Amino acid sequence: MENKKTYPCETCPMRAKHDKNPKSLAGKFWRWHINFCPGWKAYFTSRSEEEKAALREKYNFHKY
């Protein structure tokens, strides 16, 4: 059984606000924030290639 670490990014309230309304101030702030957030980097790089591709598409994210 795989012991996958959990990250706060999975249940982040700011991420939820972005998902609900990406054009809101909170949504835009969260999207800007993930460009340099070490927690997001750890979360993102721990995902499978399929999950990374989905996150890249959903959030227009092209780092790492």
Secondary structure, DSSP 8 states (H G I E B T S, - for coil): -------GGGG-HHHHHHHH-TTSHHHHHHHHHTTT-HHHHHHHHHS-HHHHHHHHHHHT----
